[in-house]
Amino acid sequence: MVGWALNQVHGNLLDVPAHRVVNRKGELSGRNHFPDPSFMENALQQEGVLVVDSCVVDFEKHFWHPENLDKNL
């Protein structure tokens, strides 16, 4: 659903924190939708998220689910 919503963005995708959207395995599957495929990895690393081979390291640690909203504030 998030991927579909991001595809509906009519404008600059860089205005949306879309670099944080990875697939269920933690892979940077949307990296080719940015002007520079390395943008997504670089933006995540600037936020302290380690990425190796286009995949988030310790994905479980960074994973957010709306059911856990109160736990992540």
C-alpha positions as CSV (number, residue, x, y, z in Angstrom):
1,M,0.0,0.0,0.0
2,V,2.8,2.4,0.8
3,G,4.5,1.8,-2.5
4,W,1.2,2.4,-4.3
5,A,0.7,5.7,-2.4
6,L,4.2,6.8,-3.2
7,N,3.6,6.1,-6.9
8,Q,0.8,8.6,-6.7
9,V,3.0,11.5,-5.5
10,H,2.9,14.0,-8.3
11,G,5.8,16.2,-7.6
12,N,9.2,15.9,-6.0
13,L,9.5,12.5,-4.2
14,L,12.4,14.1,-2.3
15,D,9.8,16.2,-0.4
16,V,8.5,12.9,1.2
17,P,10.6,10.8,3.6
18,A,10.2,7.9,1.1
19,H,13.8,6.8,1.7
20,R,12.5,5.2,4.9
21,V,10.2,2.9,3.0
22,V,11.8,-0.5,2.5
23,N,10.3,-3.9,1.7
24,R,9.3,-6.5,4.3
25,K,12.9,-7.9,4.3
26,G,14.5,-4.6,4.8
27,E,15.7,-4.3,1.2
28,L,15.9,-0.9,-0.4
29,S,13.6,-2.0,-3.2
30,G,12.6,1.5,-4.1
31,R,16.1,2.9,-4.6
32,N,15.7,3.1,-8.4
33,H,12.8,5.5,-8.0
34,F,15.1,8.2,-6.9
35,P,17.2,10.4,-9.2
36,D,20.3,8.7,-7.8
37,P,20.0,5.1,-6.8
38,S,22.4,5.7,-3.9
39,F,20.2,8.5,-2.4
40,M,18.1,6.1,-0.4
41,E,21.1,4.4,1.2
42,N,22.9,7.7,1.9
43,A,19.8,9.3,3.5
44,L,19.3,6.2,5.8
45,Q,22.9,6.2,6.8
46,Q,22.7,10.0,7.6
47,E,19.9,8.9,10.1
48,G,22.2,6.3,11.7
49,V,20.8,3.3,9.8
50,L,23.5,0.9,8.6
51,V,22.9,-0.5,5.1
52,V,24.9,-3.3,3.5
53,D,24.3,-4.6,0.0
54,S,21.1,-2.5,-0.3
55,C,19.6,-4.1,2.8
56,V,19.0,-2.5,6.3
57,V,21.2,-4.2,8.9
58,D,19.3,-5.1,12.1
59,F,16.0,-4.5,10.3
60,E,14.0,-5.8,13.3
61,K,15.5,-3.0,15.4
62,H,14.3,-0.3,12.9
63,F,11.0,-1.8,11.8
64,W,8.0,0.2,12.7
65,H,4.4,-1.0,12.6
66,P,1.4,1.1,13.4
67,E,0.2,-1.3,16.0
68,N,3.3,-0.3,18.0
69,L,2.6,3.4,17.8
70,D,2.8,4.1,21.6
71,K,6.0,2.1,21.9
72,N,7.8,4.1,19.3
73,L,7.1,7.7,20.5
